[in-house]
């Protein structure tokens, strides 16, 4: 990301959260309103779709909190209903829209607490590029894969919705 700034990061998170909403809408339609797909998982030792939604939201959520000088605050990983899944996405978008910080924050060293007596220190840009974005895409792709495995008729076009404004014919 050569022209990385706070606004461009917000845009990436917001557009991909819209994609996550679309994927959930597709699943809701496919399963005729049943929410049991939220418990689907790729493998027995992996977390279910509902948790993947929460973990996907945690990354932009914690970005917004970090921008505001607040500590990380992850969502409850139990997401038993679509209402809660959509609420997590909506609330996360709200946090992103409220960000009011300067781009200089990306160059400052930040400490990220990961647990008792465990932390990392890195620049804001490294925090975004090496921590938040990889985790964000990991959980979003896992959610997508779970839905594909469960038979939801989605494809790359559904996952890459953010490219629609760039489509041209001719």
C-alpha positions in Angstrom: 0.0 0.0 0.0 2.2 2.9 -1.2 -0.3 5.6 -0.6 -1.5 4.3 2.7 -3.4 6.7 4.9 -6.2 6.4 7.5 -8.9 7.1 5.0 -7.7 4.4 2.5 -7.6 1.8 5.3 -11.1 2.7 6.4 -12.3 2.4 2.8 -10.8 -1.1 2.6 -12.4 -2.3 5.8 -15.8 -0.7 5.0 -16.0 -2.2 1.5 -15.0 -5.7 2.7 -17.5 -5.5 5.6 -20.1 -4.8 2.9 -19.0 -7.9 1.1 -19.3 -9.9 4.3 -22.9 -8.6 4.6 -23.6 -9.7 1.1 -22.2 -13.2 1.7 -24.4 -13.6 4.8 -27.4 -12.3 2.8 -26.6 -15.0 0.1 -26.5 -17.7 2.8 -29.7 -16.5 4.4 -31.5 -16.7 1.1 -29.9 -20.1 0.3 -30.9 -21.6 3.6 -34.5 -20.0 3.5 -34.0 -18.1 6.7 -32.5 -20.9 8.8 -29.5 -19.7 10.9 -28.0 -23.1 11.5 -25.3 -22.3 8.9 -23.7 -20.0 11.5 -22.5 -23.2 13.2 -20.8 -24.6 10.1 -17.1 -25.0 10.2 -14.4 -26.3 7.7 -12.9 -28.8 10.1 -13.8 -30.0 13.6 -10.9 -28.1 15.2 -11.8 -24.8 13.5 -14.2 -22.1 14.7 -17.7 -21.8 13.2 -18.9 -19.2 10.8 -20.5 -17.1 13.5 -17.1 -16.8 15.2 -15.4 -16.0 11.9 -17.8 -13.1 11.5 -16.9 -11.7 14.9 -13.2 -12.2 14.3 -13.4 -10.5 10.9 -15.1 -7.5 12.6 -12.5 -7.4 15.4 -9.8 -6.2 13.0 -11.4 -3.0 11.7 -13.0 -2.5 15.2 -9.6 -2.6 16.9 -8.2 -0.3 14.1 -10.9 2.3 15.0 -10.2 1.9 18.7 -6.5 2.2 18.1 -7.0 5.4 16.1 -9.0 6.7 19.0 -6.2 5.8 21.5 -8.3 3.1 23.1 -7.2 -0.5 23.9 -8.3 -3.5 21.8 -11.7 -4.8 22.6 -12.7 -8.0 20.8 -16.3 -9.0 20.3 -17.7 -12.0 22.0 -16.9 -15.0 19.7 -20.3 -16.5 20.1 -22.5 -15.4 17.3 -25.6 -17.6 17.4 -27.9 -15.4 15.2 -27.9 -13.4 12.0 -29.2 -10.4 13.9 -26.1 -10.4 16.0 -23.8 -11.0 13.0 -25.3 -8.1 11.1 -25.2 -6.0 14.3 -21.5 -6.6 14.6 -20.9 -5.5 11.1 -23.1 -2.4 11.4 -21.5 -1.4 14.7 -18.0 -2.0 13.3 -18.8 0.3 10.3 -20.0 2.9 12.7 -16.7 2.8 14.6 -14.9 3.2 11.4 -17.0 6.2 10.3 -16.2 7.9 13.6 -12.4 7.8 13.2 -10.9 11.2 13.5 -7.1 11.0 13.6 -4.1 12.2 11.5 -2.2 10.0 9.1 0.9 10.6 11.2 -0.4 8.0 13.6 0.7 5.4 11.1 4.3 6.3 11.5 4.4 6.3 15.3 5.5 3.2 17.3 2.6 1.5 19.0 2.4 -1.2 21.6 -0.2 -3.9 21.0 -1.1 -6.0 24.1 -1.8 -9.6 23.1 -2.3 -11.1 26.5 -0.8 -11.2 30.0 2.8 -10.1 29.7 2.7 -10.5 25.9 2.9 -7.6 23.5 4.3 -6.4 20.2 5.7 -3.0 19.3 5.6 -1.8 15.7 4.8 1.3 13.7 1.1 2.0 13.0 1.7 1.0 9.3 3.2 -2.3 10.4 0.3 -2.9 12.8 -2.2 -2.4 9.9 -0.2 -4.3 7.3 1.3 -7.1 9.3 -1.3 -7.7 12.0 -4.7 -6.3 11.2 -5.0 -6.9 7.5 -3.7 -10.5 7.5 -6.1 -11.4 10.3 -9.0 -9.6 8.7 -8.6 -11.5 5.4 -7.9 -14.8 7.0 -11.2 -14.7 8.9 -13.1 -13.3 5.9 -11.8 -15.9 3.5 -12.6 -18.6 6.1 -16.2 -17.3 6.4 -16.4 -17.4 2.5 -14.9 -20.9 2.4 -17.4 -22.2 5.0 -20.3 -20.8 3.0 -19.0 -22.3 -0.2 -18.5 -25.7 1.6 -22.1 -25.5 2.9 -23.4 -25.1 -0.7 -24.1 -21.4 -0.8 -24.0 -20.4 -4.5 -21.3 -17.7 -4.2 -18.1 -17.2 -6.2 -15.2 -14.9 -6.8 -17.5 -12.2 -8.1 -19.3 -12.1 -4.7 -16.0 -12.0 -2.8 -14.6 -9.2 -5.1 -17.6 -6.9 -5.0 -15.4 -3.9 -4.1 -14.1 -4.0 -7.8 -17.6 -3.2 -9.2 -17.0 0.5 -9.4 -14.0 -0.2 -11.7 -15.8 -2.4 -14.2 -15.9 -1.2 -17.8 -17.3 -2.6 -21.0 -15.8 -2.4 -24.4 
